[in-house]
């Protein structure tokens, strides 16, 4: 039977990333030929934050070496990149070999009114992965551009959690097409060898949740000195202190605009 993480349904396993670790985290999965789900092949980290050029080259070589049909989940645990160093173009090129859309990594088109929007990428355009932008994706080697499931929030310092789900399955191929079962000696899981062939993603779904909603604090009551205030008593005390220190009622140090993030 497949390993099961405590608290999860049978056959499901939780895979953790190191907290506050920068760059890309990848989880490589092989489709089990017995129909028993996935075999965990490897879990890696490519630190594009501290060593962008080396990590980008390592990621390119890794993706190039993946067999056809291998599923790769990519996510972050902090920031993919440093604030002053954008992702190298080769990273986007590698993601496109896994089914990322052509507009991932392309410059954001200008808008008529200049509004930022809700943090989702523009309609039909993901753009670049920025500093502390939540990003994740479910990819597979051999998917055509645009067939992978990719989530990106363009708000800097965003507190949005992006959750992606999909079913990976073998796609029917014409007779004589390359694919089939991995040859002897290939990595094997509890059920059988890993399948090599054309994979497709179905039942795709994206969900977004604010961290503050999970904590039960969807909005800050006030903002004082650049810091958010959530507790009602503290907000009231801050408001009184601001009123005493300012010639105008309410004062400038406190912003009661129901700040959200």
VOGU-3710 file (C-alpha; in Angstrom, 3 decimals, decimal comma):
1> xxxxxxxxxx> 0,000/0,000/0,000  1,073/3,577/-0,587  2,429/5,448/2,453  -0,095/7,583/4,290  0,569/10,711/6,346  -1,269/10,779/9,670  -4,494/12,749/9,449  -4,840/12,340/5,686  -6,987/9,882/3,712  -5,421/6,504/2,941
11> xxxxxxxxxx> -2,767/6,620/0,260  -2,019/10,347/0,613  1,389/11,536/1,698  2,320/15,037/2,846  5,554/16,503/1,506  6,965/19,494/3,390  9,289/22,246/2,178  11,819/23,850/4,488  10,262/26,960/6,037  11,560/30,320/4,766
21> xxxxxxxxxx> 13,811/28,672/2,183  14,175/30,638/-1,047  14,098/29,558/-4,669  12,114/26,781/-6,368  11,128/23,582/-4,571  10,343/20,665/-6,855  8,652/17,315/-6,280  9,152/14,772/-9,064  6,438/12,128/-9,387  6,194/9,047/-11,581
31> xxxxxxxxxx> 2,838/7,583/-12,602  2,645/4,033/-11,261  1,917/1,505/-14,012  -0,296/-0,499/-11,656  -2,717/2,394/-11,342  -1,753/2,900/-7,716  -1,117/6,608/-8,007  2,343/8,158/-7,938  5,831/7,119/-6,931  7,905/9,864/-5,310
41> xxxxxxxxxx> 11,087/10,051/-7,383  12,858/13,049/-5,858  12,470/16,298/-3,976  14,878/19,138/-4,810  15,507/22,805/-4,213  16,979/25,259/-6,720  18,056/28,421/-4,906  17,395/31,030/-7,567  17,472/33,686/-4,838  21,099/33,376/-3,739
51> xxxxxxxxxx> 22,684/31,789/-6,818  20,390/32,619/-9,749  22,771/31,768/-12,592  23,986/28,451/-11,187  20,524/27,424/-9,977  19,011/28,320/-13,353  21,578/26,166/-15,153  21,010/23,299/-12,696  17,247/23,588/-13,209  17,658/23,604/-17,002
61> xxxxxxxxxx> 19,813/20,456/-16,915  17,388/18,764/-14,534  14,330/19,501/-16,689  16,151/18,465/-19,868  16,952/15,082/-18,299  13,384/14,352/-17,135  11,768/11,469/-19,043  8,630/12,107/-21,030  5,510/11,922/-18,883  7,238/12,693/-15,575
71> xxxxxxxxxx> 5,099/14,961/-13,385  6,835/17,860/-11,635  5,237/20,012/-8,938  6,959/23,355/-8,354  6,379/25,714/-5,439  8,050/28,233/-3,169  8,406/28,566/0,610  9,582/32,180/0,718  10,582/34,108/-2,409  11,694/32,595/-5,693
81> xxxxxxxxxx> 14,010/35,519/-6,424  15,824/38,420/-4,814  14,225/41,841/-5,072  16,981/43,202/-7,312  17,536/40,126/-9,500  14,807/38,851/-11,857  14,609/35,208/-12,832  16,926/34,284/-15,709  15,093/33,716/-18,993  16,326/30,114/-19,074
91> xxxxxxxxxx> 14,081/29,304/-16,082  10,975/30,309/-18,010  12,225/28,370/-21,039  12,573/25,257/-18,867  9,069/25,681/-17,429  7,676/25,907/-20,955  9,190/22,484/-21,697  6,889/21,283/-18,907  3,728/22,886/-20,271  3,906/26,449/-18,921
101> xxxxxxxxxx> 2,149/29,021/-21,151  4,226/31,141/-23,506  3,248/34,327/-21,653  4,844/33,171/-18,384  7,942/35,348/-18,117  6,760/37,866/-20,697  6,391/41,537/-19,851  2,977/42,572/-18,520  0,961/44,422/-21,178  0,076/48,022/-20,386
111> xxxxxxxxxx> -3,460/48,694/-19,152  -5,618/51,667/-20,018  -6,289/52,768/-16,432  -3,165/51,396/-14,727  -5,143/49,548/-12,051  -3,361/46,726/-10,247  -6,364/44,407/-9,951  -6,780/41,579/-7,443  -3,281/40,137/-7,810  -4,252/37,522/-10,351
121> xxxxxxxxxx> -2,330/37,626/-13,593  -4,029/39,565/-16,356  -6,530/37,650/-18,436  -4,497/35,367/-20,656  -1,179/36,691/-19,333  0,825/35,480/-16,323  3,862/37,729/-16,750  7,011/37,441/-14,667  7,467/35,890/-11,220  8,312/38,796/-8,927
131> xxxxxxxxxx> 9,813/39,207/-5,487  7,750/37,361/-2,865  5,022/36,578/-5,402  3,213/33,334/-4,488  3,859/30,865/-7,312  3,231/27,171/-7,873  2,492/24,811/-10,715  1,696/21,248/-11,718  3,759/20,407/-14,773  4,684/17,341/-16,811
141> xxxxxxxxxx> 7,463/16,710/-19,300  6,008/16,726/-22,790  2,927/18,840/-22,121  2,277/21,381/-24,850  2,662/25,060/-23,855  -0,343/26,142/-21,824  -1,374/22,647/-20,705  0,266/22,855/-17,274  -1,627/24,286/-14,288  0,111/27,428/-13,026
151> xxxxxxxxxx> -0,831/29,815/-10,202  0,780/33,241/-9,691  -0,204/36,193/-7,493  1,364/39,459/-8,659  1,007/41,336/-5,362  4,385/41,969/-3,732  4,530/40,595/-0,176  1,222/38,837/-0,865  -0,395/36,833/1,927  -2,345/34,714/-0,545
161> xxxxxxxxxx> -2,147/30,928/-0,469  -2,630/29,345/-3,889  -3,859/25,757/-3,982  -3,780/23,775/-7,209  -5,263/20,350/-7,837  -5,390/18,161/-10,935  -5,590/14,570/-12,093  -2,604/13,328/-14,085  -3,391/10,504/-16,455  -1,919/8,765/-19,462
171> xxxxxxxxxx> -3,213/10,158/-22,736  -4,048/7,880/-25,649  -1,405/7,931/-28,343  -1,362/6,829/-31,955  0,081/3,368/-32,671  3,844/3,476/-32,908  4,183/6,634/-30,799  6,939/6,690/-28,227  5,931/5,870/-24,682  4,858/2,769/-22,802
181> xxxxxxxxxx> 6,179/1,250/-19,629  9,614/2,093/-18,344  12,249/-0,486/-19,105  13,703/-2,821/-16,500  15,991/-1,054/-14,102  13,884/2,103/-13,989  12,792/3,362/-10,543  9,914/1,347/-9,132  7,334/2,115/-6,514  5,232/-0,137/-4,297
191> xxxxxxxxxx> 2,894/-1,045/-7,182  4,935/-1,135/-10,338  7,425/0,682/-12,569  6,970/4,311/-13,481  5,138/4,938/-16,731  6,827/6,844/-19,527  4,437/8,304/-22,089  2,197/11,218/-22,870  0,510/12,603/-19,748  -2,383/15,028/-19,573
201> xxxxxxxxxx> -3,902/16,998/-16,706  -7,654/16,864/-16,123  -10,001/18,064/-13,360  -7,802/21,117/-12,909  -8,725/23,535/-10,136  -7,234/26,621/-8,510  -8,249/28,025/-5,113  -6,968/31,143/-3,341  -7,138/31,875/0,375  -5,852/34,812/2,398
211> xxxxxxxxxx> -3,692/33,845/5,357  -5,689/36,304/7,444  -8,897/34,433/6,627  -7,368/31,221/7,991  -6,333/33,040/11,161  -9,843/34,418/11,567  -8,610/37,984/11,069  -9,645/38,968/7,553  -9,088/42,700/8,185  -6,894/44,855/10,352
221> xxxxxxxxxx> -8,839/47,163/12,659  -6,296/49,928/12,335  -2,784/50,837/11,275  -0,372/52,726/13,495  3,169/53,712/12,619  3,108/51,385/9,637  2,055/48,391/11,758  -1,317/46,676/11,511  -3,493/46,456/14,648  -5,915/43,531/14,900
231> xxxxxxxxxx> -7,042/43,530/18,528  -9,954/45,864/19,317  -8,617/47,018/22,691  -5,204/47,851/21,262  -6,796/49,713/18,356  -8,923/51,830/20,739  -5,897/52,697/22,873  -3,904/53,602/19,772  -6,724/55,828/18,559  -6,846/57,718/21,900
241> xxxxxxxxxx> -3,084/58,138/21,914  -3,157/59,447/18,358  -5,904/61,936/19,222  -3,821/63,364/22,087  -0,701/63,756/19,948  -2,395/65,338/16,937  -4,178/68,697/16,515  -6,845/67,000/14,390  -9,329/64,394/15,696  -8,083/60,908/15,053
251> xxxxxxxxxx> -4,605/62,099/14,109  -2,342/61,039/11,265  -0,507/58,181/13,075  -3,601/55,980/12,898  -5,315/54,821/9,738  -8,800/53,355/10,325  -9,276/52,301/6,702  -9,845/48,592/7,401  -6,554/47,688/5,814  -6,517/44,329/4,089
261> x> -3,668/42,139/2,879
//
